Structure formats: C-alpha cells, structure tokens
Amino acid sequence: MRFELRVLRPGSEVTSLRLDSPSADDAAEQARQRGYSVLKVTGSHQLADFAGRDAHSLPLGLFSQELLMLLEAGLSVVDAIETLKEKESKVQRQHLLAKLVAYLYEGQSLSQAMQQFPAVFPPLYIATVRASEKTGDLPEALARYVAYQAQLDVVRKKIVSAAIYPLLLAGVGSLVIIFLLSYVVPRFSRIFEDMGGEIPFTSRLLISWGNLVHDHGWTLLIGLAGGLTLLVFWLMQAATRRWLFERMTAIPAIGERLRMYQLARFYRTVGMLLRGGTAIMPALHMTADLLQGPLRQRLSDSAKQIREGMQISAAMEAFGLTTPVSLRMLRVGERTGRMGEMMERIAFFYDGEIARWVDWFVRLFEPLLMAFIGIVIGAIVVMMYFPIFELAGSIQ
C-alpha cells in the first residue's frame, strides 16, 4: 500500500513524502531511516495515487540526460531548466518545472528546490545533486547518475527479456488448452454419448465436462473472468508482493540470486553516493529501502557498528551483507581509499553472475515448460480419441 507522510528534515520546512509499504509503521520507519522526522502518516488508494503520480511525475532519467547536455553546452542551471520547460508538451510537467525555476529565482539551491517535490525527485537524486553543489561539478554528478540508472536498466531489461518467451509460451499454451476444453471437448462428448456401449473412465470425464460447459458455459466464463480479476488485484497488493518475495527467498537457489540482486543495487547506489562526496552513514540510510526483509535489518545493525567505529568490511561481513569476493574488494577499497569505486565494481561482478544464472535458468526452464504444455495438450487429445480407437478396433 502507498502511504503519504508529512515529514520534517532538520533545517528545512515541512514537506510530504510517498512510500510503498505494507503498514503505516513500516512506512514511518523507512522515513526515519532516511533522516526525516515523521509528523503524520496517511494511506492512499493505489488507483487514485497512480493517476496522480502519472499527472505530476517526471521521467527522471530523460530529464537528467537533457539537463546534462544543456549544462555541457554552456547554459546555466536556470536557463537549462527553463529550456526543458518550454519544450515540454505535457502541461503538468511544465507546471512542475516552472515551480522548480521559481524556487531557483528565490535563491534556493537546486537540491533545495528539488526537495520541495519528494514524489518526483527521490532522496538519492537530491543527495547526488547536493554533493555536487559542494564541489561545483553538477554535470559530472548528473553523468554519474545517468550511468547508474542506465546500468540498473540493463540488468532489469535482461531479466524482463529473458522472461518474455516463457510467458508468451505459457500464455499461448493456456489459450490452446482453454480452446480444447471449452470448444472441442464439449462437441466430442456428444459423439461419445451417441456411441453407447462401454466408455473408458477418462472419456466419461470428458463427457461430464462437456455437459457442464454446455449447461453452464456463461457461468464458467464469468467465474473465470472474476477469478482472474481477483488474482490481479491480489498481486497488486504490497502485502502480497512481500509475501511472495518471502516465499521465493525461502527457495535456496532463487533466494540466493534475489539476495545477490538486492546487494548489487545496494552496492551500486552506495558506491555512486560515495564517489559523489556523500558520507558513508547518510549513504547507508538513503539506500536502506533497496533491501527487503531481513537484509534491511542487517543493514541497520551493520550501520550501528560502523557508526561506533567498526570497519565497513568487518561490519558488512558480520551481518551477512557480503560474499567472499565482495569482502575482499571492500578490504581493498578501505586500504586504497577508493571505497566508492570498489562498491561499484562489486555491483558489476554481481550483475555478471545474475545474468549468467538467468541465462542458464531460461535455457533449462523453456524446454521443461514446452514439455509440460505438450503433455497436457497430448493427454486431452488422447482422451478425446481413445474411444474412437476402441470403436475402430471392435469393428475390425
């Protein structure tokens, strides 16, 4: 469920923040981990929130790329954002950029202006911009964020593209099975009824199914549509997704890859923040929501140890946030002072392992899925034709 929070960060005014969370208490805890003081938490309906988000959101990756190109061309920040506002075709986005420019004209920094729109600019993005303002190199920070977002998209696209063919195969196979059971089988059942004599048990099942479809076809259709609707609605719930995630993490092979995927996002994000000039503790707090379930609590525990003076590598190892490879790379980063770069390298290493595992899993899963669908369809066809084969044998 999505919650809207009224929050206060020390040294700034009251603002609003929207978070996806299974409960109000969890949403408030997420906000506190980001450094906010929570004043009020209210729930919002997902459909209404989705519509509002669509009206006021901004494609952050495209916005960053275009802003980067304009800044590199020599335009000031105000002129660049005004240029983006003028070329924007959607009225809602024009208003958002106009408000952003108005805050800049009032003398606020870019990060302070972006902080007024927490639903559009996430804390990670604002922290990147704020760190660049201290060094005076906003284009480099934007380039770093664009590269970070592009790498996340690469991993996500690999997983999505690998899932397309199995989903398409399962969908087509399901449609074929539904067509056989709803159209072909009922017509064959009438032939079996007219045959008389001894009919095999499996064929009697087909006759019963054919009679059921013939007598209650519309009821079955409405029930199927209603069931699918309820299933989609159930899957849209945050609590459902959390429950499914916990069940999947309990599977040894899949759970380990999900853990690795979360750690890859976590290390990449922290590495980008560290290279941009953000201190380690704020970086850990801002990236806490990238981890789910037990990993988030482990990060909180390790952050406490780091605050008390423990080395980053030792704290991460103590709470199970490393692998043998990442642990060695973290130690190298501590010795050389290049912790941000090493964390990004850890993320690249994890991404490679995830990509190889996804490729192996798809190569194994596709033939198994094809075999399963073929067996189901073949069983239906054999049950339909088996009485005919017996009749032909008796005539001979």
C-alpha positions as CSV (number, residue, x, y, z in Angstrom):
1,M,0.0,0.0,0.0
2,R,1.2,3.5,-0.7
3,F,1.3,6.0,2.3
4,E,1.7,9.7,2.3
5,L,3.8,11.2,5.1
6,R,4.2,14.7,6.4
7,V,7.8,14.9,7.4
8,L,10.4,17.3,8.6
9,R,14.1,17.2,8.0
10,P,16.3,19.1,10.4
11,G,17.0,22.6,9.0
12,S,14.2,22.5,6.4
13,E,10.5,23.1,6.2
14,V,7.7,20.5,6.4
15,T,7.2,18.5,3.2
16,S,5.4,15.4,2.0
17,L,6.8,12.0,1.1
18,R,5.1,9.0,-0.5
19,L,6.3,5.5,0.2
20,D,5.2,1.9,-0.7
21,S,5.0,-0.2,2.5
22,P,2.9,-3.0,4.0
23,S,1.9,-0.9,7.0
24,A,1.9,2.7,8.3
25,D,4.5,1.8,11.0
26,D,6.9,0.4,8.4
27,A,6.5,3.5,6.2
28,A,7.3,5.7,9.2
29,E,10.4,3.6,9.9
30,Q,11.6,4.0,6.3
31,A,11.2,7.7,6.5
32,R,13.1,7.9,9.8
33,Q,16.0,5.8,8.3
34,R,16.2,8.5,5.5
35,G,16.7,11.2,8.2
36,Y,13.1,12.6,8.4
37,S,11.1,13.3,11.4
38,V,7.6,11.9,10.8
39,L,4.7,14.2,11.7
40,K,1.7,12.3,10.1
41,V,1.1,9.1,8.1
42,T,-2.0,8.6,5.9
43,G,-2.9,5.9,3.5
44,S,-3.9,6.5,-0.1
45,H,-5.7,4.4,-2.7
46,Q,-3.5,2.8,-5.2
47,L,-5.5,3.7,-8.3
48,A,-6.0,7.3,-7.3
49,D,-2.4,7.6,-6.4
50,F,-1.3,6.0,-9.7
51,A,-3.3,8.6,-11.6
52,G,-1.9,11.5,-9.6
53,R,1.6,10.2,-10.0
54,D,1.1,10.0,-13.7
55,A,0.0,13.6,-13.8
56,H,2.9,15.0,-11.8
57,S,5.8,12.6,-12.4
58,L,8.8,13.4,-14.5
59,P,10.9,10.9,-16.4
60,L,14.0,11.3,-14.2
61,G,16.4,9.5,-16.5
62,L,15.5,11.6,-19.6
63,F,15.3,14.8,-17.5
64,S,18.9,14.1,-16.3
65,Q,20.3,13.4,-19.7
66,E,18.7,16.5,-21.3
67,L,19.8,18.7,-18.4
68,L,23.3,17.3,-18.6
69,M,23.6,18.1,-22.4
70,L,22.3,21.6,-21.8
71,L,24.8,22.3,-19.0
72,E,27.7,20.9,-21.0
73,A,26.6,23.2,-23.9
74,G,27.3,26.2,-21.5
75,L,23.8,27.0,-20.2
76,S,23.2,27.9,-16.6
77,V,21.0,25.7,-14.4
78,V,18.1,28.2,-14.6
79,D,18.4,28.6,-18.3
80,A,18.6,24.8,-18.9
81,I,15.5,24.0,-16.8
82,E,13.6,26.9,-18.5
83,T,14.6,25.4,-21.8
84,L,13.3,22.0,-20.8
85,K,10.1,23.6,-19.5
86,E,9.5,25.3,-22.9
87,K,10.0,22.1,-24.9
88,E,7.8,20.0,-22.6
89,S,4.4,19.1,-24.1
90,K,2.6,18.0,-21.0
91,V,1.0,20.8,-19.0
92,Q,1.5,19.1,-15.6
93,R,5.3,18.7,-16.2
94,Q,5.5,22.3,-17.4
95,H,4.0,23.5,-14.2
96,L,6.4,21.3,-12.2
97,L,9.5,22.7,-14.0
98,A,8.1,26.2,-13.7
99,K,7.8,25.8,-9.9
100,L,11.3,24.5,-9.9
101,V,12.6,27.5,-11.7
102,A,10.6,29.8,-9.4
103,Y,12.4,28.3,-6.3
104,L,15.7,28.9,-8.0
105,Y,14.9,32.5,-8.7
106,E,14.1,32.8,-4.9
107,G,17.7,32.0,-4.2
108,Q,17.4,28.3,-3.3
109,S,19.9,25.8,-4.5
110,L,18.9,23.2,-7.0
111,S,18.9,20.5,-4.3
112,Q,16.7,22.6,-2.0
113,A,14.3,23.3,-4.9
114,M,14.1,19.6,-5.8
115,Q,13.5,18.8,-2.1
116,Q,10.1,20.5,-2.4
117,F,9.0,17.7,-4.8
118,P,9.8,14.4,-2.9
119,A,7.3,12.5,-5.1
120,V,9.3,13.4,-8.2
121,F,12.9,13.6,-7.0
122,P,13.9,10.7,-4.7
123,P,16.3,11.3,-1.8
124,L,19.1,9.5,-3.7
125,Y,18.9,12.0,-6.5
126,I,18.7,15.0,-4.2
127,A,21.7,13.8,-2.3
128,T,23.7,13.4,-5.5
129,V,22.9,17.0,-6.6
130,R,23.6,18.3,-3.1
131,A,27.0,16.7,-3.0
132,S,27.8,18.2,-6.5
133,E,26.9,21.7,-5.3
134,K,29.7,21.5,-2.7
135,T,32.3,20.6,-5.4
136,G,30.7,22.8,-8.1
137,D,30.5,20.0,-10.6
138,L,26.9,19.3,-11.3
139,P,27.4,17.9,-14.9
140,E,29.7,15.2,-13.5
141,A,27.2,14.3,-10.8
142,L,24.4,14.1,-13.4
143,A,26.6,12.0,-15.7
144,R,27.3,9.6,-12.8
145,Y,23.5,9.3,-12.0
146,V,22.7,8.7,-15.7
147,A,25.3,6.0,-15.9
148,Y,24.0,4.5,-12.6
149,Q,20.4,4.5,-13.9
150,A,21.5,3.0,-17.3
151,Q,23.2,0.1,-15.6
152,L,20.2,-0.6,-13.4
153,D,18.1,-0.6,-16.6
154,V,20.5,-3.0,-18.3
155,V,20.0,-5.6,-15.5
156,R,16.3,-5.1,-15.4
157,K,16.0,-5.4,-19.2
158,K,18.0,-8.6,-19.2
159,I,15.6,-10.2,-16.7
160,V,12.5,-8.9,-18.5
161,S,13.7,-10.1,-21.9
162,A,14.6,-13.5,-20.5
163,A,11.0,-13.8,-19.1
164,I,9.2,-12.8,-22.3
165,Y,9.4,-16.0,-24.2
166,P,8.5,-18.3,-21.3
167,L,5.5,-16.1,-20.5
168,L,4.5,-16.0,-24.2
169,L,4.8,-19.8,-24.4
170,A,2.7,-20.3,-21.2
171,G,0.1,-17.8,-22.5
172,V,-0.3,-19.5,-25.9
173,G,-0.3,-22.9,-24.3
174,S,-3.0,-21.9,-21.9
175,L,-5.1,-20.5,-24.7
176,V,-4.8,-23.7,-26.6
177,I,-5.9,-25.7,-23.6
178,I,-8.8,-23.4,-22.9
179,F,-9.9,-23.7,-26.5
180,L,-9.8,-27.5,-26.4
181,L,-11.7,-27.7,-23.1
182,S,-14.3,-25.1,-23.9
183,Y,-15.0,-25.8,-27.6
184,V,-13.5,-29.1,-28.9
185,V,-14.1,-31.3,-25.9
186,P,-17.9,-30.5,-25.5
187,R,-18.5,-31.4,-29.1
188,F,-16.6,-34.7,-28.8
189,S,-18.6,-35.5,-25.7
190,R,-21.8,-35.5,-27.7
191,I,-20.3,-38.1,-30.1
192,F,-19.3,-40.3,-27.1
193,E,-22.8,-40.1,-25.7
194,D,-24.3,-41.3,-29.1
195,M,-21.8,-44.2,-29.3
196,G,-23.3,-46.1,-26.4
197,G,-21.5,-49.2,-25.0
198,E,-18.7,-49.2,-22.6
199,I,-16.8,-45.9,-22.5
200,P,-13.4,-45.6,-20.7
201,F,-13.3,-43.6,-17.4
202,T,-11.3,-40.8,-18.9
203,S,-13.8,-40.3,-21.7
204,R,-16.6,-40.3,-19.2
205,L,-14.8,-37.4,-17.5
206,L,-14.7,-35.6,-20.8
207,I,-18.5,-36.2,-21.3
208,S,-19.2,-34.8,-17.8
209,W,-17.0,-31.7,-18.6
210,G,-18.7,-31.2,-21.9
211,N,-22.2,-31.3,-20.3
212,L,-21.0,-28.8,-17.7
213,V,-19.7,-26.4,-20.3
214,H,-22.9,-26.8,-22.4
215,D,-25.2,-26.2,-19.4
216,H,-23.2,-23.5,-17.5
217,G,-20.9,-22.0,-20.1
218,W,-21.6,-18.4,-19.3
219,T,-21.4,-19.0,-15.6
220,L,-17.9,-20.6,-16.0
221,L,-16.8,-17.7,-18.2
222,I,-17.9,-15.1,-15.7
223,G,-16.3,-17.1,-12.9
224,L,-13.0,-17.3,-14.8
225,A,-13.0,-13.6,-15.6
226,G,-13.8,-12.8,-11.9
227,G,-11.1,-15.1,-10.7
228,L,-8.5,-13.5,-12.9
229,T,-9.6,-10.1,-11.8
230,L,-9.3,-11.0,-8.1
231,L,-5.9,-12.6,-8.8
232,V,-4.6,-9.4,-10.5
233,F,-5.9,-7.3,-7.6
234,W,-4.3,-9.6,-5.1
235,L,-1.0,-9.5,-6.9
236,M,-1.1,-5.6,-6.9
237,Q,-1.2,-5.5,-3.1
238,A,2.1,-4.6,-1.3
239,A,1.5,-7.2,1.3
240,T,1.0,-9.9,-1.4
241,R,4.2,-9.0,-3.1
242,R,6.0,-9.0,0.2
243,W,4.6,-12.5,1.0
244,L,5.6,-13.8,-2.5
245,F,9.1,-12.4,-2.1
246,E,9.5,-14.1,1.3
247,R,8.3,-17.4,-0.2
248,M,10.7,-17.1,-3.1
249,T,13.6,-16.2,-0.9
250,A,13.0,-19.4,1.0
251,I,13.9,-21.4,-2.2
252,P,17.6,-22.0,-1.9
253,A,18.7,-21.3,-5.5
254,I,16.3,-18.5,-6.2
255,G,16.6,-16.9,-2.8
256,E,20.4,-16.6,-3.2
257,R,20.0,-14.8,-6.5
258,L,17.4,-12.5,-5.2
259,R,19.7,-11.6,-2.3
260,M,22.5,-11.0,-4.8
261,Y,20.3,-8.8,-6.9
262,Q,19.4,-6.7,-3.9
263,L,23.0,-6.4,-2.8
264,A,24.1,-5.4,-6.4
265,R,21.6,-2.5,-6.3
266,F,22.7,-1.6,-2.8
267,Y,26.4,-1.6,-3.5
268,R,26.0,0.3,-6.8
269,T,23.9,3.0,-5.2
270,V,26.2,3.4,-2.1
271,G,29.2,3.5,-4.5
272,M,27.7,6.2,-6.6
273,L,26.9,8.3,-3.5
274,L,30.4,7.8,-2.0
275,R,32.1,8.8,-5.3
276,G,29.8,11.9,-5.4
277,G,31.0,13.0,-2.0
278,T,28.3,11.7,0.3
279,A,29.5,10.4,3.7
280,I,29.1,6.7,4.4
281,M,26.4,6.9,7.1
282,P,23.9,9.1,5.1
283,A,24.6,6.9,2.1
284,L,23.6,3.8,4.1
285,H,20.5,5.4,5.4
286,M,19.3,6.6,1.9
287,T,19.8,3.1,0.4
288,A,18.1,1.1,3.2
289,D,14.9,0.8,1.3
290,L,16.7,-1.0,-1.6
291,L,16.9,-4.1,0.7
292,Q,13.9,-6.1,1.8
293,G,13.1,-8.2,4.8
294,P,16.0,-9.5,6.9
295,L,18.6,-7.7,4.7
296,R,17.2,-4.3,5.7
297,Q,17.5,-5.1,9.4
298,R,21.0,-6.5,8.9
299,L,22.0,-3.2,7.2
300,S,20.6,-1.2,10.1
301,D,22.6,-3.4,12.5
302,S,25.8,-3.0,10.5
303,A,25.3,0.8,10.2
304,K,25.2,1.0,14.0
305,Q,28.6,-0.9,14.2
306,I,30.1,1.4,11.5
307,R,28.9,4.4,13.5
308,E,30.7,3.1,16.5
309,G,34.0,2.8,14.6
310,M,34.0,-0.7,13.1
311,Q,35.4,-1.0,9.6
312,I,32.9,-1.2,6.8
313,S,34.1,-4.6,5.5
314,A,34.0,-6.1,9.0
315,A,30.5,-4.8,9.8
316,M,29.2,-5.9,6.4
317,E,30.7,-9.4,6.9
318,A,29.4,-9.7,10.5
319,F,25.8,-9.3,9.4
320,G,25.9,-11.3,6.1
321,L,26.0,-8.5,3.6
322,T,29.0,-9.8,1.7
323,T,30.3,-12.7,-0.3
324,P,33.9,-13.8,-0.3
325,V,34.6,-11.8,-3.4
326,S,32.9,-8.6,-2.2
327,L,34.5,-8.9,1.2
328,R,38.0,-8.9,-0.4
329,M,37.1,-6.0,-2.6
330,L,35.8,-3.9,0.3
331,R,39.0,-4.5,2.2
332,V,41.0,-3.3,-0.9
333,G,38.7,-0.2,-1.0
334,E,39.5,0.5,2.7
335,R,43.2,0.2,2.1
336,T,43.3,2.3,-1.0
337,G,40.7,4.9,-0.1
338,R,38.6,4.0,-3.2
339,M,35.6,2.5,-1.4
340,G,33.0,4.1,-3.8
341,E,34.8,2.6,-6.9
342,M,35.2,-0.8,-5.2
343,M,31.5,-0.9,-4.4
344,E,30.6,-0.2,-8.0
345,R,32.9,-3.0,-9.1
346,I,31.2,-5.3,-6.7
347,A,27.9,-4.5,-8.3
348,F,29.3,-5.2,-11.7
349,F,30.6,-8.6,-10.5
350,Y,27.1,-9.4,-9.1
351,D,25.4,-8.3,-12.2
352,G,27.5,-10.7,-14.3
353,E,26.7,-13.6,-12.0
354,I,23.0,-12.8,-12.1
355,A,23.0,-12.5,-15.9
356,R,24.7,-15.9,-16.3
357,W,22.3,-17.5,-13.8
358,V,19.2,-16.1,-15.6
359,D,20.5,-17.3,-18.9
360,W,21.1,-20.8,-17.5
361,F,17.6,-20.9,-15.8
362,V,15.8,-19.8,-19.0
363,R,17.7,-22.4,-21.1
364,L,16.5,-25.1,-18.6
365,F,13.0,-23.8,-17.9
366,E,11.9,-23.3,-21.6
367,P,12.1,-26.9,-22.7
368,L,10.6,-28.1,-19.4
369,L,7.6,-25.7,-19.9
370,M,7.2,-26.8,-23.5
371,A,7.2,-30.5,-22.4
372,F,4.6,-29.8,-19.7
373,I,2.3,-28.0,-22.1
374,G,2.8,-30.7,-24.7
375,I,1.9,-33.4,-22.2
376,V,-1.3,-31.6,-21.1
377,I,-2.5,-31.0,-24.7
378,G,-1.5,-34.5,-25.7
379,A,-3.4,-36.0,-22.8
380,I,-6.5,-34.1,-23.7
381,V,-6.3,-35.2,-27.4
382,V,-5.7,-38.8,-26.5
383,M,-8.7,-38.9,-24.1
384,M,-10.8,-37.5,-26.9
385,Y,-9.8,-40.0,-29.5
386,F,-9.3,-43.1,-27.3
387,P,-13.0,-44.3,-27.6
388,I,-12.8,-43.8,-31.3
389,F,-9.7,-46.0,-31.4
390,E,-11.5,-48.7,-29.3
391,L,-14.5,-48.5,-31.7
392,A,-12.3,-49.0,-34.7
393,G,-10.7,-52.0,-33.0
394,S,-14.0,-53.6,-32.2
395,I,-15.2,-53.2,-35.8
396,Q,-12.1,-55.0,-37.0
